[in-house]
Amino acid sequence: MSRLVVIEGIDGAGTTTQARRLVDELAARGVAAHLTREPSDGPVGRLLREILAGRHAPTDATTHALLFAADRADHIQREVEPALAAGKVVVSDRWYHSSLAYQGAAEERAWIAELNRRARPPDLTLFLEVAPEVAAERRARSGRTDELFDALALQRRVAAGYREVMAELGVRERIAVLDGERSADQVAADCLARVLALLGGPPDHPA
């Protein structure tokens, strides 16, 4: 049964770890699952990753928004829709919620939403809520080089943006807000339980 599951959160929330673990857990239960991410591994996504890593001259917010929307359209056509058509559960590390939270505020958010109007809504979004200070400590411990949006003040604004976005979209989308500050095992169990419930399987109870 094909489904699109998205894992969202600020940098350091654990989205990449939990997306990978979720795909592994589903595969262990015989569920065909496909792991992907945004920015994608397609041509626009690779350019975006280089920009975020500071390998190009600075680009403005409008350029970022257009590139993220273009990458998402390419990602869906190139990778996501074929995997869904093959009957797989697609687990994506980020989706358009990131664009809305990172790049949108007030009237800008409406414009970014319009850019992403044709993007497929997820069947389930798992938002890992983590305090910006906790996320910053995690990034420091991992030794990860800071990227364009990683400054603490900006991450605080992004966290507030995520809360607004999840509240707005939660009216029409299936969104679960999870405590991402628990242990990785507890968060993984919670994510798995909610996806199994979505698939109609046994409801492994969240930790």
FENZI-V410510 format. One record per residue. RES is the residue in one letter. PSI is psi in whole degrees, -180 to 180 (999 if undefined). OMEGA is omega as a letter, one per 20 degrees, with the letter a starting at -180 (999 if undefined). NEAR is the number of other C-alpha atoms within 12 Angstrom. Layout:
{{RES & PSI & OMEGA & NEAR} {RES & PSI & OMEGA & NEAR}}
This chain:
{{M & 112 & a & 22} {S & 138 & r & 26} {R & 149 & r & 32} {L & 117 & r & 40} {V & 131 & a & 46} {V & 139 & r & 46} {I & 125 & a & 50} {E & 160 & r & 48} {G & 164 & r & 48} {I & 168 & r & 43} {D & 125 & a & 44} {G & 0 & r & 38} {A & -19 & r & 38} {G & 17 & a & 40} {T & -41 & a & 41} {T & -45 & r & 28} {T & -47 & a & 29} {Q & -33 & r & 39} {A & -44 & r & 41} {R & -45 & a & 28} {R & -38 & a & 30} {L & -44 & r & 42} {V & -42 & r & 35} {D & -42 & a & 22} {E & -39 & r & 28} {L & -44 & r & 31} {A & -38 & r & 20} {A & -23 & r & 13} {R & 11 & r & 15} {G & 15 & r & 15} {V & 123 & r & 25} {A & 118 & a & 26} {A & 149 & a & 33} {H & 126 & a & 35} {L & 133 & r & 36} {T & -179 & a & 35} {R & 163 & r & 35} {E & 138 & i & 41} {P & 150 & a & 35} {S & -178 & r & 33} {D & 10 & r & 23} {G & -180 & a & 26} {P & -41 & r & 21} {V & -39 & r & 25} {G & -40 & r & 29} {R & -39 & r & 22} {L & -43 & r & 25} {L & -42 & r & 32} {R & -37 & r & 26} {E & -40 & r & 21} {I & -45 & a & 24} {L & -30 & r & 25} {A & 0 & r & 19} {G & 23 & a & 17} {R & -1 & r & 15} {H & 167 & r & 14} {A & 148 & a & 11} {P & 141 & r & 16} {T & 154 & a & 19} {D & 176 & a & 15} {A & -36 & r & 21} {T & -45 & r & 19} {T & -43 & r & 17} {H & -49 & a & 31} {A & -43 & a & 32} {L & -40 & r & 25} {L & -42 & r & 34} {F & -41 & r & 41} {A & -40 & r & 36} {A & -42 & r & 32} {D & -40 & a & 35} {R & -42 & r & 41} {A & -44 & r & 30} {D & -42 & r & 27} {H & -45 & a & 33} {I & -48 & a & 35} {Q & -40 & a & 20} {R & -36 & a & 22} {E & -47 & a & 28} {V & -52 & a & 40} {E & -42 & r & 26} {P & -39 & r & 19} {A & -40 & r & 26} {L & -40 & r & 27} {A & -27 & r & 20} {A & 3 & r & 17} {G & 18 & a & 18} {K & 157 & r & 27} {V & 117 & r & 39} {V & 125 & r & 42} {V & 116 & a & 47} {S & 129 & r & 44} {D & 92 & a & 39} {R & 155 & a & 41} {W & -153 & a & 43} {Y & -15 & r & 45} {H & -35 & r & 47} {S & -44 & r & 42} {S & -44 & a & 41} {L & -39 & a & 41} {A & -42 & a & 40} {Y & -36 & a & 37} {Q & -10 & a & 36} {G & 141 & r & 30} {A & 133 & r & 22} {A & -126 & a & 15} {E & -26 & r & 12} {E & -36 & a & 20} {R & -37 & r & 29} {A & -40 & r & 20} {W & -43 & r & 20} {I & -39 & r & 34} {A & -39 & r & 31} {E & -41 & r & 19} {L & -32 & a & 26} {N & 16 & a & 29} {R & -32 & a & 19} {R & -4 & r & 17} {A & 139 & a & 26} {R & 128 & r & 24} {P & 143 & r & 27} {P & 155 & r & 35} {D & -25 & r & 30} {L & 133 & r & 37} {T & 128 & r & 40} {L & 110 & a & 44} {F & 116 & a & 43} {L & 105 & a & 43} {E & 120 & a & 33} {V & 137 & r & 34} {A & 140 & a & 30} {P & -36 & r & 31} {E & -40 & r & 24} {V & -43 & r & 24} {A & -39 & r & 30} {A & -41 & r & 30} {E & -40 & r & 21} {R & -44 & a & 24} {R & -39 & r & 23} {A & -44 & a & 18} {R & -34 & a & 13} {S & -13 & a & 13} {G & 15 & a & 11} {R & 137 & r & 16} {T & 134 & r & 19} {D & 142 & r & 22} {E & -173 & a & 22} {L & -41 & a & 26} {F & 15 & a & 31} {D & -6 & r & 29} {A & 140 & a & 22} {L & -43 & a & 25} {A & -41 & r & 15} {L & -40 & r & 22} {Q & -32 & r & 31} {R & -41 & r & 26} {R & -39 & r & 23} {V & -41 & r & 33} {A & -42 & r & 37} {A & -39 & r & 25} {G & -41 & r & 29} {Y & -43 & r & 38} {R & -41 & r & 31} {E & -45 & a & 23} {V & -45 & a & 36} {M & -36 & r & 32} {A & -42 & a & 20} {E & -48 & a & 20} {L & -23 & a & 24} {G & -16 & r & 23} {V & -33 & a & 12} {R & -6 & r & 15} {E & 157 & r & 21} {R & 106 & a & 24} {I & 131 & r & 32} {A & 123 & r & 32} {V & 117 & a & 28} {L & 149 & r & 35} {D & 103 & a & 25} {G & 1 & r & 36} {E & -3 & r & 27} {R & 177 & r & 21} {S & 156 & r & 19} {A & -36 & r & 25} {D & -41 & r & 20} {Q & -42 & r & 22} {V & -41 & r & 34} {A & -41 & r & 37} {A & -39 & r & 28} {D & -48 & r & 32} {C & -47 & a & 46} {L & -45 & a & 40} {A & -42 & a & 27} {R & -34 & r & 35} {V & -40 & r & 42} {L & -39 & r & 29} {A & -40 & r & 18} {L & -39 & a & 27} {L & -5 & r & 24} {G & 18 & a & 13} {G & -172 & r & 18} {P & 131 & a & 15} {P & 80 & r & 18} {D & 121 & a & 20} {H & 137 & r & 18} {P & 149 & r & 21} {A & 999 & 999 & 19}}
